[in-house]
Amino acid sequence: MYEFIDVEIEGGLKAGKTDTFDEVKKIIKEKASEGWELVQILPVLNEKWSSAQLVKYTIVFKVNK
C-alpha cells in the first residue's frame, strides 16, 4: 500500500528559508514511527511557466500490510 502526501512550498528557496523542508522531515519521522517506509520525495514544478518553479513536494510512503 502506498500513501502520497503533498507539502506546499512556503517562503521560497531563493529567500533561503527551509521551513518547508523542515516540515517534510517532520512528516517523514511521524510516518516512520507508524511503520511507513519512505520511498521517494518528488519535487513538483509549475509546468505552466517557461522556467520551472518548485511549487510543492510529494512524499511517497510504502507500508506492508
C-alpha positions in Angstrom: 0.0 0.0 0.0 1.3 3.5 -0.9 0.4 6.9 0.5 1.2 10.3 -1.1 1.5 13.5 1.0 1.8 16.9 -0.6 3.7 19.7 1.1 3.2 23.1 -0.4 6.3 25.4 -0.7 6.3 28.3 1.8 8.7 31.2 1.6 10.6 30.1 -1.4 14.1 28.6 -1.6 15.6 31.8 -3.1 14.7 33.5 0.2 16.9 31.0 2.0 14.0 29.6 4.1 14.0 25.9 4.9 10.6 25.8 6.7 9.0 23.7 4.0 11.7 21.0 4.0 11.7 21.0 7.8 8.0 20.1 7.5 8.9 17.3 5.1 11.4 15.9 7.6 8.8 16.1 10.4 6.3 14.2 8.3 8.9 11.5 7.4 9.7 11.0 11.1 6.0 10.8 12.0 5.2 8.3 9.3 8.3 6.1 10.1 7.1 5.9 13.7 3.8 4.5 12.3 5.6 1.8 10.3 5.7 3.5 6.9 8.8 3.4 4.7 9.9 6.5 2.7 10.0 5.6 -1.0 10.8 9.0 -2.6 10.4 12.7 -2.3 9.2 14.2 -5.6 9.7 17.9 -6.4 6.6 19.2 -8.2 7.2 22.0 -10.7 4.8 24.5 -12.1 4.5 23.4 -15.7 2.7 26.4 -16.9 5.7 28.7 -16.7 8.6 28.5 -19.1 11.0 28.5 -16.2 10.4 25.6 -13.8 9.3 26.8 -10.4 9.1 24.4 -7.4 5.5 24.5 -6.0 5.4 21.5 -3.7 7.0 18.3 -2.6 5.1 15.0 -2.9 6.3 12.5 -0.4 5.7 8.8 -1.2 5.5 6.2 1.6 5.0 2.4 1.5 3.8 0.0 4.1 3.4 -3.7 4.0 0.0 -4.8 5.5 
